[in-house]
């Protein structure tokens, strides 16, 4: 480091996006309970006043819209100025989206990609020089079971999470030699704000009422009834980060385990059926 840090951090230094509620809040609380320091970001930092009051000096609210590249760079630079390092980056900020592919507008798709893919990619690129210089660090990417599979009505959402997972798989192999771990988290339905105000619906077309309509109604109705406990998810994430070998992917929730397990079996069956065709297309 060129200059001495201006603040002293207790434990690890976390930078967590989207900490006003849901997974972000649960992860921040778990890290603080472990004695660490959390730079808790949100578009409205006043939503984090209670967190800061409960953990003075260790919970630091910061305004951040992850779709603003200049602000992303400024927040990372400020964090490094304060503490000299960022030990754990958690890319969590996000929202739900429901709509058939044809229903989803270009503006909706690009906005969601900015939030779920380009924003996290900006943050990763901003923290990596500092993590590499320290020879350590962890990047946690909040994906979804929709990052491994998809179904009617969530094509746009799943597309952003698939993109994030593709980037993260390559990233993990690139940064492992530098002492940096990457963990992709794939939750199912948890009691976060995603099903309520935290989601957007595209204007419906009658043509997709049979395929998308039932989910369009069921998704918001499930708010507050989801089986997953965010506090248990946060504990599982911290446990994975403490493992001798940090997994690349961490599935959370019985529903996600069931759905992803079934998807993997279907993919294996389809691959086995068509493998001879794949192998027959090389030059003789």
RACOR-V427613 format. One record per residue. SS is DSSP state (H for helix, E for strand, L for the rest). OMEGA is omega in radians with two decimals (999 if undefined). D_FIRST is the distance of its C-alpha to the first C-alpha in Angstrom with 2 decimals. Layout:
ss=(SS,SS)
omega=(OMEGA,OMEGA)
d_first=(D_FIRST,D_FIRST)
This chain:
ss=(L,L,L,L,L,L,L,L,L,L,L,L,E,E,E,E,L,L,L,L,L,H,H,H,H,H,H,H,H,H,H,H,H,L,L,L,E,E,E,E,E,E,L,L,H,H,H,H,H,H,H,H,H,H,L,L,L,L,E,E,E,E,E,L,L,L,L,L,H,H,H,H,H,H,H,H,H,H,H,H,H,H,H,L,L,L,L,E,E,E,E,L,L,L,L,E,E,E,E,L,L,L,L,L,L,H,H,H,H,H,H,H,H,H,H,H,H,H,H,H,H,H,H,H,H,H,H,H,H,H,H,H,H,H,L,L,E,E,E,E,E,E,L,L,H,H,H,L,L,L,L,L,L,E,H,H,H,H,H,H,H,H,H,H,H,H,H,H,H,H,H,H,H,H,H,H,H,H,L,E,E,E,E,E,E,E,E,L,L,E,L,L,H,H,H,L,L,L,E,E,E,L,L,L,L,H,H,H,H,H,H,H,H,H,H,H,H,H,H,H,H,L,L,L,L,L,L,E,L,H,H,H,H,H,H,H,H,H,H,H,H,L,L,L,L,L,L,L,E,E,E,E,L,H,H,H,H,H,H,H,H,H,H,H,H,H,H,H,H,H,H,H,H,H,H,H,H,H,H,L,L,L,L,L)
omega=(3.14,-3.12,3.10,3.08,-3.12,3.12,3.06,-3.12,2.97,3.13,3.11,3.07,3.13,2.94,-3.02,3.10,3.10,-3.03,-3.11,-3.13,2.99,-3.10,-3.11,3.11,-3.12,3.13,3.10,-3.13,3.13,3.12,3.11,3.11,3.11,3.10,-3.09,3.10,-3.06,2.93,-3.01,-3.06,3.09,3.08,3.10,-3.06,3.09,3.07,-3.07,-3.10,-3.12,3.12,3.14,-3.14,-3.12,-3.10,-3.07,3.10,-3.13,3.03,-3.01,3.14,3.14,3.09,3.10,2.90,-3.01,3.10,3.11,-3.05,-3.14,3.13,3.08,-3.12,-3.12,-3.12,3.12,3.13,3.13,3.13,3.14,3.07,-3.13,-2.91,3.14,-3.09,2.90,-3.09,-3.09,2.99,3.08,3.07,-3.03,-3.03,-3.13,3.08,3.09,3.07,3.11,3.10,3.00,-3.11,-3.14,-3.14,-3.02,-3.13,3.10,-3.14,3.12,-3.11,-3.13,3.12,3.14,3.10,3.07,-3.07,-3.02,-3.06,-3.06,3.08,3.06,3.13,3.09,-3.13,3.11,-3.12,-3.12,-3.08,-3.01,3.12,-3.14,3.10,3.13,3.13,3.13,-3.14,3.14,3.10,3.12,3.07,3.13,-3.14,3.10,3.08,-3.06,2.94,3.05,3.04,3.14,-3.06,3.08,3.11,-3.03,3.08,-3.10,-3.10,-3.12,3.13,-3.13,3.13,-3.13,-3.12,3.03,3.12,3.13,-3.13,3.10,3.09,-3.04,3.13,3.08,-3.14,-3.09,-3.14,-3.12,-3.00,3.14,3.12,-3.14,3.11,-3.07,3.10,3.05,3.11,3.06,-3.09,-3.06,-3.13,2.93,-3.11,3.12,-3.11,3.04,3.13,-3.03,-3.08,-3.11,-3.12,-3.08,3.07,-3.13,3.07,3.05,3.09,-3.03,2.97,-3.10,-3.08,-3.07,-3.13,-3.08,-3.06,-3.07,-3.06,-3.12,-3.14,3.13,3.13,-3.04,-3.04,3.12,3.13,-3.11,-3.10,3.14,-3.12,-3.10,-3.07,-3.01,3.13,-3.11,3.13,3.09,3.08,3.13,3.11,3.12,3.12,3.12,3.10,3.13,-3.14,3.14,-3.11,3.10,3.05,-3.14,-3.14,3.05,-3.11,3.10,3.10,-3.13,3.12,3.13,3.13,3.10,3.12,3.12,-3.05,-3.13,3.09,3.12,3.13,-3.14,3.11,3.12,3.12,3.13,3.14,-3.14,3.12,-3.11,-3.13,-3.03,3.13,3.11,3.11,3.11,-3.06,-3.11,-3.04,3.06,3.04,3.08,999)
d_first=(0.00,3.81,5.59,7.04,8.62,12.10,14.02,14.74,15.66,18.71,18.84,17.27,15.94,18.45,18.83,22.59,24.72,28.35,28.33,31.39,33.73,34.52,32.09,29.04,30.39,31.49,28.17,26.35,29.04,28.82,25.07,25.62,28.60,26.50,24.39,21.33,19.61,20.70,19.73,23.30,24.09,27.54,29.37,30.96,28.50,31.53,32.66,29.89,31.02,32.79,29.79,27.68,30.65,31.10,27.50,26.28,22.57,21.96,23.56,21.95,24.19,22.82,25.06,24.56,27.07,25.65,28.01,26.21,23.52,22.15,21.90,20.22,17.34,17.26,17.31,14.44,12.27,13.64,13.07,9.31,9.50,11.85,10.68,7.10,9.16,12.66,14.74,18.01,19.11,22.85,24.67,27.86,29.16,32.55,36.27,39.52,41.85,45.48,47.55,49.33,47.71,50.45,50.03,46.29,45.64,43.16,41.35,41.18,39.88,37.19,36.08,35.82,33.92,31.41,30.89,30.97,29.53,27.79,25.90,24.52,23.80,21.78,19.72,19.24,18.10,15.63,13.95,14.24,11.39,8.99,11.58,11.98,8.48,9.19,12.74,14.45,15.74,19.12,20.78,24.14,26.56,29.61,32.44,36.09,39.13,39.69,36.88,39.24,42.60,44.30,47.61,49.57,47.93,44.27,43.85,41.26,39.25,39.44,38.55,35.18,34.47,35.71,33.33,30.37,31.49,31.93,28.43,27.07,29.14,27.75,24.17,24.62,25.74,23.00,20.02,21.72,20.78,17.06,17.83,18.22,21.56,23.61,26.47,29.16,31.34,34.97,36.84,40.49,42.05,40.25,41.05,38.43,39.23,39.44,43.24,43.78,42.27,39.31,41.33,43.10,46.43,47.69,51.19,53.54,56.09,59.33,58.98,56.17,57.70,58.73,55.38,52.81,55.00,55.03,51.25,50.92,52.99,51.73,48.00,48.06,50.85,48.60,46.21,46.05,47.96,45.35,45.31,41.55,39.82,36.25,35.40,36.55,34.56,31.35,32.22,32.89,29.52,27.70,30.06,29.33,25.57,26.41,28.74,28.33,28.41,27.28,30.07,29.56,32.17,33.30,36.68,37.47,40.98,44.37,45.28,42.28,43.03,46.66,45.97,43.30,45.39,48.43,46.54,45.33,48.93,50.28,47.82,48.73,52.43,52.18,50.16,52.75,55.59,54.21,52.50,55.60,55.40,51.74,52.66,55.71,53.93,52.68,54.72,57.65)
